[in-house]
Amino acid sequence: MDAFARATVNHTGHEPHHGTAAETVLSAGDFQQAMAEITAWEGYAPTPLVRLNDLAARLGLGAIYYKDEGPRFGLGSFKALGGAYAALRLLQREIHASTGTAPTLEDIRTGRYRRAAGDITLVSATDGNHGRSLAWGCQRFGARCRIYIHAGVSPDRAEAMRALGAEVIRINGDYDASVAMARAEAEKQGWFVVSDTSWPGYSAPPRDVMAGYGVIAQEIFGALDSAPDSAPSHVFLQGGVGGLAAGLAAAFRQHWGAASARVIVVEPDRAACLFESARAGRPSAVTIARESIMAGLSCGEPSALAWEVLAEEASDFLSIPDALVGPTMRLLANPPDSDPPIRAGESAVAGLAAVIAAQAQPRLARALGLGKDSRVLVIGSEGVTDPAIFSAIMEGQDHD
Ligand SMILES: Cc1ncc(COP(=O)(O)O)c(C=O)c1O
């Protein structure tokens, strides 16, 4: 536990000015449509909401709920919900535009427009998980797929996308450079970008991506609503571009209203663009000097659409060092008591790492309003998406 007590965790309190973003950026209808479609996909099953009772007791908390996205559609992460759904919606719009007929999502899913879909190329940048989701969606729905990855994306993650039929292009440069390259080539070639991040003038696919993430929230409501006094008081949401955090914060507000949990956003200190946006009061980019081991969170620019929601819904922003990742992953995989073991990936544990650090640092716990009655929800956003990295971390190899 020493690593958690010693860690430098930066905290910015942020007065959430509740407005309408949680209902307008993503409407109840957007969430319902995504839920109806995604739960009809072959292989759909809710992921487990695991109660870490012994860890909660040891930390002096009322409850810890860990939503384990590892098994999601066999793809290893929650991203399976976003990219594939946004791909389907984009195919729907483009096939409508090119044929003049208006296909339903089911029409495309079941292959009625397979020939038209085969003429469409979808592209994206990724640090792994979003690209895997998009490649999987393209394979299912019959479109072509090109994925741009930066120099730091691991070989195992690149191979997983190739295995799903995507053409994978590795560039020199970082994640933000790969986003720029995907946009430039798509524009030149008449391809379509399916990005999980939005920028001025580009919002439909990232909105669909976030609507897809709403499935996670619906499953959490299903698991918790029947038990009295089980709604979370705090939710720790890790941020890359902010899509996961914003999608869930909006869904929670729509469902729980004024009783919605305190939203705490957690990022690696090497890529804390949402933290800096909170400090600046507007979306702000940071330069990534060194990639974080939390690859899915290593993003320097927030999603404009996600920021609209987080500006109104998040109360706190934290940044954590990479040094907490290994100890948290090992604690989950080898619990010292009777909690079930969980195999989590590097980006999955950011929220839980911040919870443990806060309970080891009383000032931080106080600042976040954490105590013995707190019911904390964390999202285990990925399972083992890179087996080589997972094994090295299990053997004790750590990152500073
Ligand atoms: C495993 C994992 N967790 C969390 C995130 C963060 O999601 P977002 O970029 O929507 O903030 C990502 C993004 O790639 C991810 O792969």
The ligand as an SDF file (V2000), in Angstrom:
LIG
                    3D

 16 16  0  0  0  0  0  0  0  0999 V2000
   -9.4720    0.5680  -21.9160 C   0  0  0  0  0  0  0  0  0  0  0  0
   -9.8160    1.9970  -22.0790 C   0  0  0  0  0  0  0  0  0  0  0  0
  -10.3150    2.6660  -21.0370 N   0  0  0  0  0  0  0  0  0  0  0  0
  -10.6710    3.9650  -21.1340 C   0  0  0  0  0  0  0  0  0  0  0  0
  -10.5110    4.6670  -22.3100 C   0  0  0  0  0  0  0  0  0  0  0  0
  -10.8870    6.1200  -22.3570 C   0  0  0  0  0  0  0  0  0  0  0  0
  -11.9760    6.3840  -23.1480 O   0  0  0  0  0  0  0  0  0  0  0  0
  -12.1920    7.8120  -23.7960 P   0  0  0  0  0  0  0  0  0  0  0  0
  -11.0820    8.0330  -24.7810 O   0  0  0  0  0  0  0  0  0  0  0  0
  -13.5310    7.7500  -24.3980 O   0  0  0  0  0  0  0  0  0  0  0  0
  -12.0760    8.8150  -22.6760 O   0  0  0  0  0  0  0  0  0  0  0  0
   -9.9940    4.0060  -23.4280 C   0  0  0  0  0  0  0  0  0  0  0  0
   -9.8160    4.6970  -24.7000 C   0  0  0  0  0  0  0  0  0  0  0  0
   -9.2730    4.1930  -25.6520 O   0  0  0  0  0  0  0  0  0  0  0  0
   -9.6520    2.6430  -23.3180 C   0  0  0  0  0  0  0  0  0  0  0  0
   -9.1580    1.9550  -24.3530 O   0  0  0  0  0  0  0  0  0  0  0  0
  1  2  1  0
  2  3  1  0
  2 15  2  0
  3  4  2  0
  4  5  1  0
  5  6  1  0
  5 12  2  0
  6  7  1  0
  7  8  1  0
  8  9  2  0
  8 10  1  0
  8 11  1  0
 12 13  1  0
 12 15  1  0
 13 14  2  0
 15 16  1  0
M  END
$$$$
